[in-house]
Every structure is written in structure tokens, then in C-alpha cells.
């Protein structure tokens, strides 16, 4: 849904990150379709061939992997704006407005990735994804490497941005407490399939699925902020 964050949760190896890479076309499925605004995309084909290129953007656990170390932050964000303009001529995006929205200092635009903290890099990656003009953003464990205070700031920003910009976000995490806080709908994955799916209040309030119940009962021990 536009303006909503849908969570994908489950144990390690359940298929969370795999589906997260299939949706933007970074990996292919053996078969299947992805529907966006009534249009069907063949996810058994790579992103460029399926037509998904540009419609889905991604941010991951280690933001440094998405940032070119040879480009300044300003140049990286300008590349996203140019990409969005090619995909949708006439589209206007303001790098400075996005930097302000994500509460980053404008002086960071002249710096390089190695000069930023982990929290700053993650915000830059969110800005990079948004400036490319996607309809969906996949956020795969984007806060797990951050300390609790920075994690809370990023979570608040994600909520605000998704609502204000009316985009869809898939938030992938092993941390059920974080998923509960951030997501309105949740898919519980097990062995590469959706084992359970419901609004957050039902998943955490009245779980009917035995596997979901086992995850929730174990979350104090196995699902903690910022740790595997």
C-alpha cells in the first residue's frame, strides 16, 4: 500500500533478504509476477529486462556498499536526480531539500563516504533511494548496524518519509520489536514462503499461527535491537 510500511520478519535463512533482492530485480525468481499500480512485471527476468529498473530502490544493512567511495555525497545524490529525470522527464527533485528532510548538514555534500558516520551513511542511502523516484523502497536491515539512539532516529524518519511522499516500503528485519514499532502490516517468512500475514495488531496481539507465536515468545532472547 502507498504510504505504508509492510514488514518482512522471520528467522535467519527464512528467505527475507532473498525476496528483498527479487523485488527490485537484483535476483530472479524461478517464476512469478510483481504487480505495481496494475502493471505486471515478470520477476523471473533481471531488473533491466523485466521493466522494473527505477521503480524499486533499496537500502541495506551496510550503506557503504551502496556508496561509490570515489564520489562525493553531493555527486552521488546528483546521480540519483539525473536517473529520475531520465526515467520521468520533467520530474524535479531538490538535493538540498532532501538533505534537509533527512536532517543532514549541507556541509556533508562535499565529503566522501569514508568521512561519514554509519548513521550519516544510512541517511545518505535513504536520500539516494528517494531522489531516484521509486514507487517502492526495500529496506533490508537498515538499522541493525546502528546504535539504539541512531536507530530510533532513522525509524522516525522512515515513518515520516513514507507517509509524506506516499511511497510503499518493505522493511526486512529479524528484530520483531522494531517491526512491531514501524510496520502496519507484517509478513512472517519461513522456509522461503509467507507463513503468516496480518496487520501488526493481530500478529502481536492475537497470533493464530503456531510459528508466529513461537517467534514472538522467543523475541526477548533472540530478537534484540541491533544484534543478530
C-alpha positions in Angstrom: 0.0 0.0 0.0 1.2 3.5 -0.7 2.1 5.5 2.4 2.5 2.3 4.4 5.4 0.2 5.6 5.0 -3.6 5.4 7.3 -5.7 7.4 9.0 -9.0 6.4 10.2 -10.9 9.5 11.4 -14.4 10.2 14.4 -16.5 11.3 17.8 -16.4 9.6 17.5 -18.4 6.4 13.8 -17.9 6.0 14.1 -16.1 2.7 13.6 -12.4 3.9 16.6 -11.0 2.1 16.1 -13.2 -1.0 12.6 -11.8 -1.6 14.0 -8.4 -0.8 16.5 -8.7 -3.7 14.0 -10.3 -6.1 11.6 -7.3 -5.8 14.0 -4.7 -7.3 15.3 -7.2 -9.8 18.7 -7.8 -8.3 18.0 -11.5 -8.2 15.4 -13.5 -10.2 12.7 -15.9 -9.1 12.0 -19.2 -10.8 8.6 -17.8 -11.8 6.2 -15.2 -10.7 4.8 -11.7 -11.2 5.1 -8.4 -9.3 2.2 -6.0 -9.6 2.7 -2.3 -9.3 -0.2 0.1 -9.9 -2.0 -2.5 -12.1 1.1 -3.4 -14.2 2.6 -6.9 -14.0 6.4 -7.4 -14.1 8.0 -10.8 -14.7 10.3 -11.4 -11.7 11.9 -14.4 -13.4 13.8 -11.9 -15.5 16.6 -9.4 -14.3 15.5 -5.9 -13.4 16.6 -4.3 -16.7 14.8 -6.8 -18.8 11.7 -7.1 -16.6 11.0 -3.3 -16.8 11.4 -2.9 -13.0 14.5 -0.7 -13.4 14.0 2.5 -11.4 10.6 1.5 -10.0 12.2 -0.1 -6.9 15.1 1.2 -4.9 16.9 -0.5 -2.0 18.8 0.4 1.2 20.7 -2.3 3.1 22.4 -3.1 6.4 25.9 -1.8 5.2 25.2 1.5 3.5 28.9 1.8 2.4 28.2 -0.9 -0.2 25.8 1.4 -2.0 28.0 4.4 -2.0 30.8 4.9 -4.6 33.9 5.8 -2.5 35.2 8.0 -5.4 32.2 10.2 -5.5 31.4 13.0 -3.0 28.0 12.7 -1.3 26.8 15.6 -3.5 27.8 13.9 -6.7 26.2 10.6 -5.5 22.8 12.3 -4.9 23.0 14.3 -8.1 23.4 11.0 -10.0 20.1 9.8 -8.5 18.4 13.0 -9.6 19.7 12.6 -13.2 18.5 9.0 -13.2 15.0 10.0 -12.1 14.9 12.8 -14.7 15.7 10.2 -17.4 13.0 7.9 -16.2 10.4 10.6 -15.8 11.2 13.7 -17.8 10.1 16.9 -16.1 10.5 15.4 -12.6 12.1 17.9 -10.2 13.9 16.8 -7.1 16.0 19.1 -4.9 19.1 17.5 -3.3 19.2 20.3 -0.7 15.6 19.8 0.3 16.2 16.1 0.7 19.3 16.7 2.8 17.3 19.0 5.0 14.4 16.5 5.2 16.8 13.8 6.4 18.3 16.2 8.9 21.8 16.1 7.5 24.2 19.0 7.4 24.6 20.5 3.9 28.3 20.6 4.5 28.3 16.8 4.1 27.7 17.2 0.4 31.4 17.9 -0.2 32.5 14.9 1.8 33.2 11.3 0.8 31.6 8.2 2.3 34.6 7.3 4.4 34.3 10.7 6.2 30.7 9.9 7.4 29.4 8.0 10.4 27.3 4.9 9.9 24.1 6.8 10.7 25.0 9.6 8.2 25.8 7.0 5.5 22.4 5.3 6.1 20.6 8.6 5.8 22.5 9.4 2.6 21.5 6.0 1.2 17.8 6.7 2.0 18.2 10.1 0.3 19.8 8.4 -2.7 16.9 5.9 -3.0 14.2 8.6 -2.7 15.8 11.0 -5.2 15.7 8.2 -7.8 11.9 8.5 -7.7 10.9 4.9 -6.8 7.4 3.6 -6.2 8.7 1.1 -3.7 11.7 1.1 -1.4 13.1 -2.1 0.1 14.8 -1.6 3.4 16.8 -4.7 4.3 18.0 -4.5 7.9 18.9 -0.8 7.5 19.2 -0.1 11.2 20.8 -3.3 12.6 24.4 -1.9 12.5 23.4 1.3 14.3 23.3 2.1 18.0 19.9 2.4 19.7 19.6 6.2 19.7 20.6 6.5 16.0 18.3 3.5 15.2 15.3 5.4 16.7 16.0 8.5 14.7 16.2 6.5 11.4 12.9 4.7 12.3 11.2 8.0 12.9 12.5 9.4 9.6 11.3 6.3 7.7 7.8 6.7 9.1 7.6 10.4 8.2 9.0 10.0 4.7 6.8 7.1 3.7 3.7 8.9 4.8 4.6 12.3 3.4 5.8 11.0 0.0 3.1 8.3 -0.4 5.5 5.6 -1.4 5.5 1.9 -0.4 8.2 0.4 1.8 9.1 -3.2 2.5 11.0 -3.3 5.8 13.0 -6.5 6.3 14.3 -7.3 9.8 14.9 -10.1 12.3 14.0 -7.7 15.1 10.4 -8.2 15.9 10.2 -5.3 18.4 11.4 -3.0 15.6 9.0 -4.5 13.1 6.1 -4.0 15.5 7.0 -0.4 16.1 7.4 0.5 12.4 5.1 -1.6 10.3 1.3 -1.6 9.9 1.3 -4.9 8.0 3.6 -7.9 8.5 4.5 -11.0 6.5 6.1 -13.8 8.5 8.5 -15.8 6.4 9.5 -19.5 6.9 11.4 -21.7 4.5 11.0 -19.2 1.6 7.3 -18.8 1.9 4.8 -16.5 3.6 3.8 -18.5 6.7 1.6 -15.8 8.2 0.4 -12.3 7.1 -1.8 -9.9 9.1 -1.9 -6.3 10.4 0.6 -5.7 13.2 -2.0 -5.6 16.0 -3.1 -9.2 15.1 0.4 -10.6 14.6 1.5 -9.3 18.0 -1.8 -9.3 19.9 -3.6 -12.4 18.8 -1.3 -14.6 16.7 -3.1 -17.7 15.4 -0.2 -19.3 13.6 2.0 -21.6 15.8 5.2 -20.5 14.1 4.4 -16.8 14.6 3.6 -17.5 18.3 7.0 -19.2 18.7 8.8 -16.2 17.2 7.0 -13.7 19.5 7.6 -15.8 22.6 11.3 -16.1 21.8 11.9 -12.4 20.8 13.3 -11.3 24.2 16.0 -13.9 23.8 16.5 -14.0 20.0 15.3 -10.7 18.6 17.1 -7.7 20.0 17.8 -4.2 18.6 20.9 -4.0 16.6 22.1 -7.6 17.1 21.6 -10.9 15.3 
